[in-house]
């Protein structure tokens, strides 16, 4: 029996504050992606520019995520807190976000032509605080309990993600000014919530438990983190790009939209049970089970014949993604010294950004058919499972 009671193994108040930040990040990206093409075409820009901007944002994000994470590690060392950088980034992102409709709708022609610059600036502002904020998770739970804590973030992210397929018409119906103002306000509220719950608390120092071993920072470990980030993000994005096209062959489009929303609902609903399972059997084993189930489910989707099969497979996808999502941050944090949590988290997100930029480029050139894209996603998940069990350097 552990000397620390189960209730003290996770700082739940702090985890919930971090979940508010995760929810704000997910929701603002949903809004951004829903309005991106509309805002650009209204000002005379071409639709392909939206994809080009997303590629550019991800390329820059791949550089900025580890840089901002590492900067937050230094800030933690110098001033004893990552929160100043997190707060600055969230305020900056909220300010730019609410100004995007102004660039698109208000002002003169010169101001409107600056819209692409504002869009890229917002995406970069999000990188200032994402890795520093989410790396705080490592302070709020023992390593063995991190998947259970991360499950709260997965739950909130799944609910926010479900709004894209299920509430897109409602969000678009609000209009750009109202919607972006709401998104900006939610970012600021999330920053305030995180500030109010004392983000500098650390479970290890409060319980008197020994600090985690200070493993040396290893380039091999960072490469593995980057690789897992790349392969999981590639598989995740391919699933959500290719599944609708595959299902539309057998199922009516309105039903396909509901099924895509069901994936997010299943992801959110299974987050806490999957987190508990990961604590019981080990994080990497749970992630591997999730990845294996995703490979199998994606293969079955290639042969789906009716709505009933699609519903069952959508639920299976959501559960598999939940097992995977709960484990990614704990995995990244486990591969670096505690003092380098920002760098580890940023390196993981950097891998994801590279994957998204490559997929954006492929989409522009129409290289991937739905079937080949799904096969590539299956291969990505399989490679991620292999990377998980490569021996880290400690």
N, C-alpha and C positions, 0 to 999 in steps of 0.2 A: 504494500500500500504506500503510495507516495506521501511524503511528509506534508505536502501542500494539498489542501482540500480541493476537490474538483471545482468548486465555485470560485476558487482563487486562481485557477489555472488560466483563466481568460479574463481580461479587463473588458467586460461586455459593453460598458458605457462608451469607452473609447472606440471599440470596434464599430458600434452603431454610428458614432460620429464619422468614422472613416467611410462607412457605408453611405452616409449622406453625400460625401464627396464623390464616391463612385457613381451613385445615382445621378448626380448633377453632371458628371462627365458623360455618362451614357446618354442622358436625355438631350443635352446640348448637341451631341454628335448626331442624334436622330433628327433633330430640328435642322441642323446644318445640311445633312444629306438630302432631306426632303425638299428644301428650298433652293439648293445650290443651282440646279439647272434653270429653274424659273427665274431666279434673280438675275442670272447671267443673260439669258435670252431676252428678258425684258429690256435690257440695255444694249441689245444689238450684238452681243457676243454669241459665238457659235456653241452648240451643245458639246462638241468634242473638247472645248476649253475646260469644261467641268472635270472631265477625266484627266486632262493634262494638269490641272491644278491639284487634284488629289494625288497624282504621281509625284509632283513637286513637293507637296506637303509631306508625303511619306519619306521621300529622300532626305529632306531637311530634318524630319523627325527622327530618322535613323541616326543622325549625327547628334541631334539635340538631346534625345532621351538619356543616353549615358552621360553626356556632358552635364546636364542639369542634375541628374542623380548624383554624380560625383561631387558637384558643387554643393549639394545639400549635405553630403557626408562631411565636407570641410566646414560647412556652417554649423553642423552639429558639434564638431570638434571645437570650433572657435567660440561659439556663443552658447552651446549646450542645447540647441533646439533647431529643428528643421522648419518650424512654423513660420518664421519671417519670410523665407523664400516661398513657402506654400501660399501664405496670405497675399504676398505681392503678386504671385502668378495668377491667383484666382481673381483678384481685383482687376488686374490687367486684362485677363481673358473676358471678364464680365463687361468691362468698359468697351472693348473692341466688339464684342458680340452684339451689344445693344446698338452700336453705331453702324453695323452692316446694312440694315434697311435704310439708314440715312444716306449712305453712299449709293445704294441702289435706287432709291425712290426720290429722296430730297436733293436739294442743291442743284448746281449747274452741271453742264456737260462734263467739265473738267473733273468735278468731284465724282461723278458717276463712272468715269473712266478709271478711277482709282479703286473700283470695287474689287478686282482680282487681288490687288495688293492687300486690301483689308481682309479678304478671306484667308490669304496665306498668313498674314500677321496673326490672325486669331488662332489658327492651327498651331503656330509656333508658340504662342502664349500658353496654350494648353500643355505643351511639353515642359514649361517652366516648373509646373507644380505636380504633374501626374506621378512621375516616379518618386519624387521626394515624399509626397503624401502617402502613397500606397506602401512605400517601404516602412512606414511607421507600424505596419501590421506586426513586424517582427518584435516590437517592444511590448505588444499587448497580449501575447500568449506564449506559452512554452512551445518549443519547436514541434513536439509531438501533437500539440493541440491546434497548430496553425490552420490545418484544413477546416476544422470546425469553425474557427473564427472567420476564415476566408469565405465560408459558405454564406455568411450574412451579406458579404459583398456580391457574391454570385446571385443571390436571391434578388437583391435590389437591381442589379444590372440586368437580370432577366426580365423583370417587370418593365423596366424602362425600354429595353430592346423590343418587347412585344408591342410597344406603341407604334413602331414603324409599320408593320403590316396591318395591325388591327385598328389603329386610330389615325392613320395618315390623312384621311379626308377631313377629320375633325381638326387636326393640327393645321392643315392647309387652309381650312375654312376660317380660322381665326385671323388670318392675314399676317404678313411678315412682321410688321411693327409690333403687334401684340405678342406674337409668338416669341420673337427674339427678346422682347422685354421680359417675358416670363422666364425664358432660359437664363437671361442675365441675372434676374432676381434670385433664381434658384441657386446659381453659382455663389452669389454673395451670402445667401442664407446658409448654404453648406459650409462656407468658410467660417461664418459666425458660430454655427453649431460645433464645428471642430475646435474652435477657440474656447468655447464655453466648457467643453468637457476635459480640459487640460490635456492637450495632445502630448505633453512632455513626460507623462507618467510612464513608468517602466515596470512590468510585472516582476522581473528578476530582482530589481533593487528593493521592491516593497515586500517581497516574500522572504528575502534573504537567501534565495536559491543561488547556486553558483552560476556565474556568467557562462555563456556558451564558449567552447574552446575557440581561441583566436587562431584560426587556420590562416596560413599565408595566402595572400591574394595570388591566384594562379590564372595565367592566360588560358590554360587548358580548361579550367572550370568556366571561365567567362565564355570561351568558345562553345562549350556544351550548352550553357544557358542561352546564348544567341541562337544556336541550332534548334533547341527545343522551341524557342520563341518563334523562329522562322517557320518550322514545320507545322506547329499547331495552328498558327495564324493562317498559313496557306491552306491547310485542310478546312479550317473553320470558314474562311471566306469562300472557298470553292463550294462547300456544302450549300451556303446560302445563295450563291450565284447560280448553281446548276440544278438544284432540286426543283425550283419552280418550273424551269423549262422541261425537265423530265416528266413532272407530274401533269403538265398541261396537255401532254399527248393523250392521257387517259381520263383526265378529270377536268371539269369546268373551271375556268379561271377564278370565279369568286370563291369556290371551295379551296382552291390552291392557296389563296390569300389566308383563309382561316387556318389551314394546315400549317403554313409558315408561322403564324402566330402561336399555334399550339406547340411548336418546338420551343419557343421562348417560355411559354407557360409551364411546360414540363420541366424545362431547365430550372426555372425559379422554384417550382413546387418540390422538386427533388433535391434542392441544394442542401438543406439541413440534414436530411437522412444520409445523403452521400457524404457530407462532411463527417458525420458520426461514424460512418463505415470506414472512412480514411483514417480516422484516429485509431480505430480498432485494429485494422490490418496493415497500416502503414501508408504514407502518402504516395510513394512511388508505385506501390502495388495497386493502389486504387486508381491512380492515373493510368497505369498500364491496362487495367481492366476497362476503363473508360475508352482508351484508344482502341483496344481490340474490339469492343462493342461497336465503335464508330466505323471501323473497317468493315465489319460484318453487315451493319445496317446500311451503309452506303452501297455495298454490293447488292443487297436485296432491293434497294430503291431502283436500281437499274432495271429490275423486272417487275415493278409494281403494276397491278392490273386494275385495281378499283379503289374506291374511296376508303373502304374499311381497312385495306392493307396500308394505305397511305397514312391513316390516323395512327395505327399501331406503330408504324415505323417512325412517324414524327415524334411520338412519345419516347421511343427508344433512342432517337437522336438527342432529344432533350436531356434524358438521363445520362447518356454517355458524355455529352458536352458538360453537364454539371460535374461529373466525376473529374473531368479534365480541368475545368475552370477553377474548381476549388483548390486544386493542387499546384497551379502554375506559380503563384506568388510564393507559397512556402518552398517550392522547389528552388526558385531563383534565390531566395534568401538563404537557403541551406548551402548554397554553393560558394558563398563569399563570407569573409569575416563579418561579424556583427557591425563593425564600424563602417563597412562598405555596402550596407544594404541598399543605399540609393543607387550605387553603381550597378549592383546585381539586378535590381528591378529595372533600371534604365536599359541595361543590356538585353534583358528579355524583351522589353517593348521595342527596342531597336530591331531585333530580329523580325518581329511582327511587322514593323514599318517597311522593312525591305521586301517582305513577302507581298504586302499590299501594293507596293509600287510596281513590282514585277507583274502582278495580276492586272493592274490597271493598264500597263503597257500591252499585255497580251489581249486584253479586252478591246483596246483601240485597234489592234491589227486582226482581230477575230481569229486568233490562232486555235482556240479551244472550242470544240463542240461540247454539248452537255455531257455526253457519255465519256469522252476523253477527259473532260474536266473532273468528273466524278472519280474516274480511275486515278487521276493525279492526286486528288484529295485523299483517296484510300492509301496511296503510296506515301503521302506526307505523314499521315497518322502512324503508319507502320514504322517509318524512319524515326519519328519522335519517340516511339516506344523503345526502339533500340538505343537511342541517345540517353534515355532515362537511366539505363542500367550500365552505361559506361562508367567505369570507376573514376570518381572525382579525386583530385589531388588534395590531400589534407595535411 
